[in-house]
Amino acid sequence: MAAMNSSSFGVVAIIATFYAIVLPVARATSLAPAPASALTSDGTTIDQGIAYALMLLALVLTYLIH
């Protein structure tokens, strides 16, 4: 296996620096996410969560009783 000389090491260092610094910065500026929409809740999600919790509790109690 041949050892790397200083000129090939410099080329590798430049390419690594390009990939490490320039590309992430370019991608971050070009792919900015769209602003999030406002969250609205009419309470149905909370009601549904409570219903699922109560059904799970009923299932556990039924299992323990039998």
N, CA, C and O atoms as a Maestro MAE file, in Angstrom:
{
 s_m_m2io_version
 :::
 2.0.0
}

f_m_ct {
 s_m_title
 :::
 protein
 m_atom[264] {
  # First column is atom index #
  i_m_mmod_type
  r_m_x_coord
  r_m_y_coord
  r_m_z_coord
  i_m_residue_number
  s_m_chain_name
  s_m_pdb_residue_name
  s_m_pdb_atom_name
  i_m_atomic_number
  :::
  1 25 0.848 -1.175 0.000 1 A "MET " " N  " 7
  2 3 0.000 0.000 0.000 1 A "MET " " CA " 6
  3 2 0.894 1.238 0.000 1 A "MET " " C  " 6
  4 15 1.780 1.361 0.845 1 A "MET " " O  " 8
  5 25 0.673 2.134 -0.918 2 A "ALA " " N  " 7
  6 3 1.513 3.322 -1.057 2 A "ALA " " CA " 6
  7 2 1.082 4.390 -0.066 2 A "ALA " " C  " 6
  8 15 -0.107 4.557 0.205 2 A "ALA " " O  " 8
  9 25 2.048 5.102 0.465 3 A "ALA " " N  " 7
  10 3 1.755 6.188 1.407 3 A "ALA " " CA " 6
  11 2 1.302 7.423 0.628 3 A "ALA " " C  " 6
  12 15 1.726 7.651 -0.505 3 A "ALA " " O  " 8
  13 25 0.428 8.219 1.261 4 A "MET " " N  " 7
  14 3 -0.064 9.435 0.602 4 A "MET " " CA " 6
  15 2 1.010 10.514 0.672 4 A "MET " " C  " 6
  16 15 1.614 10.727 1.723 4 A "MET " " O  " 8
  17 25 1.248 11.191 -0.444 5 A "ASN " " N  " 7
  18 3 2.173 12.309 -0.393 5 A "ASN " " CA " 6
  19 2 1.417 13.572 -0.011 5 A "ASN " " C  " 6
  20 15 0.191 13.541 0.096 5 A "ASN " " O  " 8
  21 25 2.104 14.660 0.191 6 A "SER " " N  " 7
  22 3 1.481 15.870 0.727 6 A "SER " " CA " 6
  23 2 0.505 16.507 -0.254 6 A "SER " " C  " 6
  24 15 -0.467 17.125 0.182 6 A "SER " " O  " 8
  25 25 0.722 16.384 -1.560 7 A "SER " " N  " 7
  26 3 -0.197 17.005 -2.513 7 A "SER " " CA " 6
  27 2 -1.530 16.265 -2.557 7 A "SER " " C  " 6
  28 15 -2.580 16.901 -2.638 7 A "SER " " O  " 8
  29 25 -1.508 14.946 -2.506 8 A "SER " " N  " 7
  30 3 -2.772 14.203 -2.508 8 A "SER " " CA " 6
  31 2 -3.500 14.398 -1.174 8 A "SER " " C  " 6
  32 15 -4.730 14.412 -1.142 8 A "SER " " O  " 8
  33 25 -2.764 14.548 -0.087 9 A "PHE " " N  " 7
  34 3 -3.401 14.822 1.198 9 A "PHE " " CA " 6
  35 2 -4.090 16.182 1.183 9 A "PHE " " C  " 6
  36 15 -5.163 16.338 1.764 9 A "PHE " " O  " 8
  37 25 -3.485 17.164 0.526 10 A "GLY " " N  " 7
  38 3 -4.097 18.485 0.416 10 A "GLY " " CA " 6
  39 2 -5.381 18.457 -0.395 10 A "GLY " " C  " 6
  40 15 -6.348 19.139 -0.057 10 A "GLY " " O  " 8
  41 25 -5.395 17.666 -1.467 11 A "VAL " " N  " 7
  42 3 -6.602 17.540 -2.280 11 A "VAL " " CA " 6
  43 2 -7.713 16.885 -1.467 11 A "VAL " " C  " 6
  44 15 -8.860 17.332 -1.511 11 A "VAL " " O  " 8
  45 25 -7.387 15.848 -0.740 12 A "VAL " " N  " 7
  46 3 -8.374 15.171 0.103 12 A "VAL " " CA " 6
  47 2 -8.882 16.120 1.183 12 A "VAL " " C  " 6
  48 15 -10.074 16.111 1.490 12 A "VAL " " O  " 8
  49 25 -8.017 16.928 1.760 13 A "ALA " " N  " 7
  50 3 -8.429 17.878 2.795 13 A "ALA " " CA " 6
  51 2 -9.370 18.935 2.218 13 A "ALA " " C  " 6
  52 15 -10.333 19.322 2.881 13 A "ALA " " O  " 8
  53 25 -9.117 19.401 1.019 14 A "ILE " " N  " 7
  54 3 -9.992 20.396 0.392 14 A "ILE " " CA " 6
  55 2 -11.364 19.789 0.094 14 A "ILE " " C  " 6
  56 15 -12.389 20.423 0.345 14 A "ILE " " O  " 8
  57 25 -11.386 18.584 -0.432 15 A "ILE " " N  " 7
  58 3 -12.668 17.919 -0.730 15 A "ILE " " CA " 6
  59 2 -13.441 17.662 0.557 15 A "ILE " " C  " 6
  60 15 -14.654 17.868 0.598 15 A "ILE " " O  " 8
  61 25 -12.758 17.215 1.610 16 A "ALA " " N  " 7
  62 3 -13.432 16.956 2.885 16 A "ALA " " CA " 6
  63 2 -13.989 18.245 3.478 16 A "ALA " " C  " 6
  64 15 -15.091 18.245 4.028 16 A "ALA " " O  " 8
  65 25 -13.253 19.330 3.377 17 A "THR " " N  " 7
  66 3 -13.730 20.624 3.870 17 A "THR " " CA " 6
  67 2 -14.950 21.076 3.079 17 A "THR " " C  " 6
  68 15 -15.899 21.610 3.654 17 A "THR " " O  " 8
  69 25 -14.935 20.870 1.781 18 A "PHE " " N  " 7
  70 3 -16.073 21.235 0.942 18 A "PHE " " CA " 6
  71 2 -17.321 20.465 1.369 18 A "PHE " " C  " 6
  72 15 -18.389 21.051 1.545 18 A "PHE " " O  " 8
  73 25 -17.182 19.158 1.531 19 A "TYR " " N  " 7
  74 3 -18.330 18.344 1.934 19 A "TYR " " CA " 6
  75 2 -18.804 18.667 3.345 19 A "TYR " " C  " 6
  76 15 -20.002 18.601 3.619 19 A "TYR " " O  " 8
  77 25 -17.899 19.011 4.236 20 A "ALA " " N  " 7
  78 3 -18.259 19.247 5.632 20 A "ALA " " CA " 6
  79 2 -18.865 20.618 5.881 20 A "ALA " " C  " 6
  80 15 -19.683 20.766 6.788 20 A "ALA " " O  " 8
  81 25 -18.488 21.625 5.101 21 A "ILE " " N  " 7
  82 3 -18.931 22.995 5.383 21 A "ILE " " CA " 6
  83 2 -19.855 23.533 4.301 21 A "ILE " " C  " 6
  84 15 -20.950 24.006 4.609 21 A "ILE " " O  " 8
  85 25 -19.447 23.471 3.063 22 A "VAL " " N  " 7
  86 3 -20.172 24.146 1.987 22 A "VAL " " CA " 6
  87 2 -21.491 23.449 1.667 22 A "VAL " " C  " 6
  88 15 -22.516 24.120 1.545 22 A "VAL " " O  " 8
  89 25 -21.495 22.141 1.529 23 A "LEU " " N  " 7
  90 3 -22.721 21.443 1.146 23 A "LEU " " CA " 6
  91 2 -23.834 21.533 2.196 23 A "LEU " " C  " 6
  92 15 -24.974 21.799 1.816 23 A "LEU " " O  " 8
  93 25 -23.572 21.329 3.493 24 A "PRO " " N  " 7
  94 3 -24.663 21.478 4.466 24 A "PRO " " CA " 6
  95 2 -25.231 22.890 4.510 24 A "PRO " " C  " 6
  96 15 -26.438 23.059 4.685 24 A "PRO " " O  " 8
  97 25 -24.397 23.899 4.356 25 A "VAL " " N  " 7
  98 3 -24.877 25.279 4.361 25 A "VAL " " CA " 6
  99 2 -25.753 25.529 3.135 25 A "VAL " " C  " 6
  100 15 -26.796 26.173 3.242 25 A "VAL " " O  " 8
  101 25 -25.344 25.031 1.988 26 A "ALA " " N  " 7
  102 3 -26.127 25.213 0.760 26 A "ALA " " CA " 6
  103 2 -27.471 24.496 0.862 26 A "ALA " " C  " 6
  104 15 -28.489 25.036 0.428 26 A "ALA " " O  " 8
  105 25 -27.490 23.297 1.425 27 A "ARG " " N  " 7
  106 3 -28.744 22.562 1.569 27 A "ARG " " CA " 6
  107 2 -29.653 23.221 2.591 27 A "ARG " " C  " 6
  108 15 -30.869 23.241 2.401 27 A "ARG " " O  " 8
  109 25 -29.104 23.756 3.660 28 A "ALA " " N  " 7
  110 3 -29.930 24.375 4.697 28 A "ALA " " CA " 6
  111 2 -30.614 25.635 4.185 28 A "ALA " " C  " 6
  112 15 -31.741 25.930 4.580 28 A "ALA " " O  " 8
  113 25 -29.953 26.371 3.321 29 A "THR " " N  " 7
  114 3 -30.562 27.599 2.816 29 A "THR " " CA " 6
  115 2 -31.566 27.315 1.706 29 A "THR " " C  " 6
  116 15 -32.532 28.061 1.547 29 A "THR " " O  " 8
  117 25 -31.358 26.257 0.941 30 A "SER " " N  " 7
  118 3 -32.266 25.993 -0.176 30 A "SER " " CA " 6
  119 2 -33.482 25.175 0.232 30 A "SER " " C  " 6
  120 15 -34.509 25.237 -0.444 30 A "SER " " O  " 8
  121 25 -33.399 24.421 1.298 31 A "LEU " " N  " 7
  122 3 -34.492 23.546 1.702 31 A "LEU " " CA " 6
  123 2 -35.127 24.001 3.012 31 A "LEU " " C  " 6
  124 15 -35.414 23.176 3.879 31 A "LEU " " O  " 8
  125 25 -35.346 25.287 3.160 32 A "ALA " " N  " 7
  126 3 -35.965 25.795 4.385 32 A "ALA " " CA " 6
  127 2 -37.406 25.287 4.468 32 A "ALA " " C  " 6
  128 15 -38.143 25.361 3.485 32 A "ALA " " O  " 8
  129 25 -37.808 24.777 5.622 33 A "PRO " " N  " 7
  130 3 -39.163 24.237 5.738 33 A "PRO " " CA " 6
  131 2 -40.215 25.343 5.717 33 A "PRO " " C  " 6
  132 15 -39.957 26.482 6.106 33 A "PRO " " O  " 8
  133 25 -41.380 24.983 5.262 34 A "ALA " " N  " 7
  134 3 -42.488 25.924 5.231 34 A "ALA " " CA " 6
  135 2 -42.964 26.188 6.657 34 A "ALA " " C  " 6
  136 15 -42.838 25.321 7.522 34 A "ALA " " O  " 8
  137 25 -43.504 27.367 6.904 35 A "PRO " " N  " 7
  138 3 -43.994 27.642 8.260 35 A "PRO " " CA " 6
  139 2 -45.144 26.720 8.624 35 A "PRO " " C  " 6
  140 15 -45.963 26.360 7.778 35 A "PRO " " O  " 8
  141 25 -45.193 26.346 9.883 36 A "ALA " " N  " 7
  142 3 -46.228 25.438 10.358 36 A "ALA " " CA " 6
  143 2 -47.563 26.158 10.459 36 A "ALA " " C  " 6
  144 15 -47.628 27.349 10.764 36 A "ALA " " O  " 8
  145 25 -48.613 25.416 10.197 37 A "SER " " N  " 7
  146 3 -49.941 26.008 10.320 37 A "SER " " CA " 6
  147 2 -50.329 26.076 11.799 37 A "SER " " C  " 6
  148 15 -49.784 25.356 12.636 37 A "SER " " O  " 8
  149 25 -51.268 26.945 12.094 38 A "ALA " " N  " 7
  150 3 -51.711 27.107 13.471 38 A "ALA " " CA " 6
  151 2 -52.462 25.858 13.918 38 A "ALA " " C  " 6
  152 15 -53.243 25.288 13.157 38 A "ALA " " O  " 8
  153 25 -52.224 25.442 15.147 39 A "LEU " " N  " 7
  154 3 -52.895 24.272 15.677 39 A "LEU " " CA " 6
  155 2 -54.284 24.647 16.171 39 A "LEU " " C  " 6
  156 15 -54.449 25.576 16.961 39 A "LEU " " O  " 8
  157 25 -55.262 23.921 15.699 40 A "THR " " N  " 7
  158 3 -56.619 24.144 16.165 40 A "THR " " CA " 6
  159 2 -57.161 22.829 16.675 40 A "THR " " C  " 6
  160 15 -56.931 21.787 16.061 40 A "THR " " O  " 8
  161 25 -57.863 22.852 17.763 41 A "SER " " N  " 7
  162 3 -58.443 21.651 18.343 41 A "SER " " CA " 6
  163 2 -59.845 21.977 18.817 41 A "SER " " C  " 6
  164 15 -60.069 22.949 19.537 41 A "SER " " O  " 8
  165 25 -60.791 21.137 18.394 42 A "ASP " " N  " 7
  166 3 -62.162 21.338 18.838 42 A "ASP " " CA " 6
  167 2 -62.514 20.421 20.004 42 A "ASP " " C  " 6
  168 15 -63.679 20.348 20.394 42 A "ASP " " O  " 8
  169 25 -61.556 19.737 20.555 43 A "GLY " " N  " 7
  170 3 -61.781 18.892 21.717 43 A "GLY " " CA " 6
  171 2 -62.037 17.440 21.381 43 A "GLY " " C  " 6
  172 15 -62.068 16.603 22.283 43 A "GLY " " O  " 8
  173 25 -62.220 17.113 20.115 44 A "THR " " N  " 7
  174 3 -62.516 15.725 19.778 44 A "THR " " CA " 6
  175 2 -61.322 14.814 20.009 44 A "THR " " C  " 6
  176 15 -61.499 13.649 20.366 44 A "THR " " O  " 8
  177 25 -60.123 15.315 19.815 45 A "THR " " N  " 7
  178 3 -58.939 14.502 20.048 45 A "THR " " CA " 6
  179 2 -58.797 14.165 21.525 45 A "THR " " C  " 6
  180 15 -58.446 13.039 21.876 45 A "THR " " O  " 8
  181 25 -59.065 15.121 22.378 46 A "ILE " " N  " 7
  182 3 -58.993 14.883 23.826 46 A "ILE " " CA " 6
  183 2 -60.077 13.895 24.242 46 A "ILE " " C  " 6
  184 15 -59.816 12.986 25.030 46 A "ILE " " O  " 8
  185 25 -61.287 14.066 23.720 47 A "ASP " " N  " 7
  186 3 -62.379 13.147 24.042 47 A "ASP " " CA " 6
  187 2 -62.057 11.732 23.578 47 A "ASP " " C  " 6
  188 15 -62.338 10.765 24.286 47 A "ASP " " O  " 8
  189 25 -61.480 11.613 22.415 48 A "GLN " " N  " 7
  190 3 -61.136 10.299 21.893 48 A "GLN " " CA " 6
  191 2 -60.038 9.652 22.734 48 A "GLN " " C  " 6
  192 15 -60.074 8.444 22.970 48 A "GLN " " O  " 8
  193 25 -59.074 10.431 23.185 49 A "GLY " " N  " 7
  194 3 -58.023 9.901 24.049 49 A "GLY " " CA " 6
  195 2 -58.580 9.403 25.375 49 A "GLY " " C  " 6
  196 15 -58.173 8.350 25.866 49 A "GLY " " O  " 8
  197 25 -59.511 10.158 25.956 50 A "ILE " " N  " 7
  198 3 -60.143 9.728 27.207 50 A "ILE " " CA " 6
  199 2 -60.938 8.449 26.981 50 A "ILE " " C  " 6
  200 15 -60.906 7.547 27.817 50 A "ILE " " O  " 8
  201 25 -61.652 8.359 25.862 51 A "ALA " " N  " 7
  202 3 -62.430 7.159 25.558 51 A "ALA " " CA " 6
  203 2 -61.525 5.941 25.411 51 A "ALA " " C  " 6
  204 15 -61.858 4.866 25.909 51 A "ALA " " O  " 8
  205 25 -60.381 6.090 24.732 52 A "TYR " " N  " 7
  206 3 -59.449 4.971 24.593 52 A "TYR " " CA " 6
  207 2 -58.892 4.553 25.953 52 A "TYR " " C  " 6
  208 15 -58.754 3.359 26.220 52 A "TYR " " O  " 8
  209 25 -58.574 5.509 26.807 53 A "ALA " " N  " 7
  210 3 -58.054 5.183 28.132 53 A "ALA " " CA " 6
  211 2 -59.100 4.433 28.954 53 A "ALA " " C  " 6
  212 15 -58.769 3.475 29.653 53 A "ALA " " O  " 8
  213 25 -60.359 4.863 28.874 54 A "LEU " " N  " 7
  214 3 -61.416 4.178 29.615 54 A "LEU " " CA " 6
  215 2 -61.658 2.772 29.070 54 A "LEU " " C  " 6
  216 15 -61.913 1.849 29.843 54 A "LEU " " O  " 8
  217 25 -61.582 2.598 27.761 55 A "MET " " N  " 7
  218 3 -61.737 1.256 27.192 55 A "MET " " CA " 6
  219 2 -60.592 0.345 27.609 55 A "MET " " C  " 6
  220 15 -60.805 -0.839 27.871 55 A "MET " " O  " 8
  221 25 -59.391 0.880 27.672 56 A "LEU " " N  " 7
  222 3 -58.258 0.086 28.132 56 A "LEU " " CA " 6
  223 2 -58.424 -0.296 29.598 56 A "LEU " " C  " 6
  224 15 -58.125 -1.425 29.984 56 A "LEU " " O  " 8
  225 25 -58.899 0.640 30.411 57 A "LEU " " N  " 7
  226 3 -59.146 0.350 31.825 57 A "LEU " " CA " 6
  227 2 -60.213 -0.733 31.971 57 A "LEU " " C  " 6
  228 15 -60.066 -1.639 32.792 57 A "LEU " " O  " 8
  229 25 -61.288 -0.647 31.181 58 A "ALA " " N  " 7
  230 3 -62.332 -1.667 31.235 58 A "ALA " " CA " 6
  231 2 -61.784 -3.024 30.807 58 A "ALA " " C  " 6
  232 15 -62.152 -4.042 31.394 58 A "ALA " " O  " 8
  233 25 -60.923 -3.064 29.808 59 A "LEU " " N  " 7
  234 3 -60.329 -4.315 29.361 59 A "LEU " " CA " 6
  235 2 -59.461 -4.929 30.447 59 A "LEU " " C  " 6
  236 15 -59.525 -6.135 30.684 59 A "LEU " " O  " 8
  237 25 -58.652 -4.111 31.109 60 A "VAL " " N  " 7
  238 3 -57.779 -4.614 32.176 60 A "VAL " " CA " 6
  239 2 -58.617 -5.116 33.343 60 A "VAL " " C  " 6
  240 15 -58.334 -6.182 33.889 60 A "VAL " " O  " 8
  241 25 -59.648 -4.363 33.737 61 A "LEU " " N  " 7
  242 3 -60.492 -4.803 34.840 61 A "LEU " " CA " 6
  243 2 -61.211 -6.098 34.498 61 A "LEU " " C  " 6
  244 15 -61.315 -6.977 35.353 61 A "LEU " " O  " 8
  245 25 -61.705 -6.242 33.289 62 A "THR " " N  " 7
  246 3 -62.380 -7.471 32.869 62 A "THR " " CA " 6
  247 2 -61.410 -8.639 32.912 62 A "THR " " C  " 6
  248 15 -61.780 -9.735 33.333 62 A "THR " " O  " 8
  249 25 -60.172 -8.420 32.483 63 A "TYR " " N  " 7
  250 3 -59.167 -9.482 32.522 63 A "TYR " " CA " 6
  251 2 -58.850 -9.883 33.964 63 A "TYR " " C  " 6
  252 15 -58.689 -11.069 34.253 63 A "TYR " " O  " 8
  253 25 -58.760 -8.917 34.860 64 A "LEU " " N  " 7
  254 3 -58.417 -9.215 36.256 64 A "LEU " " CA " 6
  255 2 -59.551 -9.919 36.980 64 A "LEU " " C  " 6
  256 15 -59.306 -10.760 37.845 64 A "LEU " " O  " 8
  257 25 -60.796 -9.584 36.637 65 A "ILE " " N  " 7
  258 3 -61.913 -10.198 37.311 65 A "ILE " " CA " 6
  259 2 -62.084 -11.659 36.899 65 A "ILE " " C  " 6
  260 15 -62.424 -12.492 37.739 65 A "ILE " " O  " 8
  261 25 -61.860 -11.981 35.651 66 A "HIS " " N  " 7
  262 3 -62.038 -13.357 35.187 66 A "HIS " " CA " 6
  263 2 -60.820 -14.120 35.469 66 A "HIS " " C  " 6
  264 15 -60.751 -15.309 35.160 66 A "HIS " " O  " 8
  :::
 }
 m_bond[263] {
  # First column is bond index #
  i_m_from
  i_m_to
  i_m_order
  :::
  1 1 2 1
  2 2 3 1
  3 3 4 2
  4 3 5 1
  5 5 6 1
  6 6 7 1
  7 7 8 2
  8 7 9 1
  9 9 10 1
  10 10 11 1
  11 11 12 2
  12 11 13 1
  13 13 14 1
  14 14 15 1
  15 15 16 2
  16 15 17 1
  17 17 18 1
  18 18 19 1
  19 19 20 2
  20 19 21 1
  21 21 22 1
  22 22 23 1
  23 23 24 2
  24 23 25 1
  25 25 26 1
  26 26 27 1
  27 27 28 2
  28 27 29 1
  29 29 30 1
  30 30 31 1
  31 31 32 2
  32 31 33 1
  33 33 34 1
  34 34 35 1
  35 35 36 2
  36 35 37 1
  37 37 38 1
  38 38 39 1
  39 39 40 2
  40 39 41 1
  41 41 42 1
  42 42 43 1
  43 43 44 2
  44 43 45 1
  45 45 46 1
  46 46 47 1
  47 47 48 2
  48 47 49 1
  49 49 50 1
  50 50 51 1
  51 51 52 2
  52 51 53 1
  53 53 54 1
  54 54 55 1
  55 55 56 2
  56 55 57 1
  57 57 58 1
  58 58 59 1
  59 59 60 2
  60 59 61 1
  61 61 62 1
  62 62 63 1
  63 63 64 2
  64 63 65 1
  65 65 66 1
  66 66 67 1
  67 67 68 2
  68 67 69 1
  69 69 70 1
  70 70 71 1
  71 71 72 2
  72 71 73 1
  73 73 74 1
  74 74 75 1
  75 75 76 2
  76 75 77 1
  77 77 78 1
  78 78 79 1
  79 79 80 2
  80 79 81 1
  81 81 82 1
  82 82 83 1
  83 83 84 2
  84 83 85 1
  85 85 86 1
  86 86 87 1
  87 87 88 2
  88 87 89 1
  89 89 90 1
  90 90 91 1
  91 91 92 2
  92 91 93 1
  93 93 94 1
  94 94 95 1
  95 95 96 2
  96 95 97 1
  97 97 98 1
  98 98 99 1
  99 99 100 2
  100 99 101 1
  101 101 102 1
  102 102 103 1
  103 103 104 2
  104 103 105 1
  105 105 106 1
  106 106 107 1
  107 107 108 2
  108 107 109 1
  109 109 110 1
  110 110 111 1
  111 111 112 2
  112 111 113 1
  113 113 114 1
  114 114 115 1
  115 115 116 2
  116 115 117 1
  117 117 118 1
  118 118 119 1
  119 119 120 2
  120 119 121 1
  121 121 122 1
  122 122 123 1
  123 123 124 2
  124 123 125 1
  125 125 126 1
  126 126 127 1
  127 127 128 2
  128 127 129 1
  129 129 130 1
  130 130 131 1
  131 131 132 2
  132 131 133 1
  133 133 134 1
  134 134 135 1
  135 135 136 2
  136 135 137 1
  137 137 138 1
  138 138 139 1
  139 139 140 2
  140 139 141 1
  141 141 142 1
  142 142 143 1
  143 143 144 2
  144 143 145 1
  145 145 146 1
  146 146 147 1
  147 147 148 2
  148 147 149 1
  149 149 150 1
  150 150 151 1
  151 151 152 2
  152 151 153 1
  153 153 154 1
  154 154 155 1
  155 155 156 2
  156 155 157 1
  157 157 158 1
  158 158 159 1
  159 159 160 2
  160 159 161 1
  161 161 162 1
  162 162 163 1
  163 163 164 2
  164 163 165 1
  165 165 166 1
  166 166 167 1
  167 167 168 2
  168 167 169 1
  169 169 170 1
  170 170 171 1
  171 171 172 2
  172 171 173 1
  173 173 174 1
  174 174 175 1
  175 175 176 2
  176 175 177 1
  177 177 178 1
  178 178 179 1
  179 179 180 2
  180 179 181 1
  181 181 182 1
  182 182 183 1
  183 183 184 2
  184 183 185 1
  185 185 186 1
  186 186 187 1
  187 187 188 2
  188 187 189 1
  189 189 190 1
  190 190 191 1
  191 191 192 2
  192 191 193 1
  193 193 194 1
  194 194 195 1
  195 195 196 2
  196 195 197 1
  197 197 198 1
  198 198 199 1
  199 199 200 2
  200 199 201 1
  201 201 202 1
  202 202 203 1
  203 203 204 2
  204 203 205 1
  205 205 206 1
  206 206 207 1
  207 207 208 2
  208 207 209 1
  209 209 210 1
  210 210 211 1
  211 211 212 2
  212 211 213 1
  213 213 214 1
  214 214 215 1
  215 215 216 2
  216 215 217 1
  217 217 218 1
  218 218 219 1
  219 219 220 2
  220 219 221 1
  221 221 222 1
  222 222 223 1
  223 223 224 2
  224 223 225 1
  225 225 226 1
  226 226 227 1
  227 227 228 2
  228 227 229 1
  229 229 230 1
  230 230 231 1
  231 231 232 2
  232 231 233 1
  233 233 234 1
  234 234 235 1
  235 235 236 2
  236 235 237 1
  237 237 238 1
  238 238 239 1
  239 239 240 2
  240 239 241 1
  241 241 242 1
  242 242 243 1
  243 243 244 2
  244 243 245 1
  245 245 246 1
  246 246 247 1
  247 247 248 2
  248 247 249 1
  249 249 250 1
  250 250 251 1
  251 251 252 2
  252 251 253 1
  253 253 254 1
  254 254 255 1
  255 255 256 2
  256 255 257 1
  257 257 258 1
  258 258 259 1
  259 259 260 2
  260 259 261 1
  261 261 262 1
  262 262 263 1
  263 263 264 2
  :::
 }
}
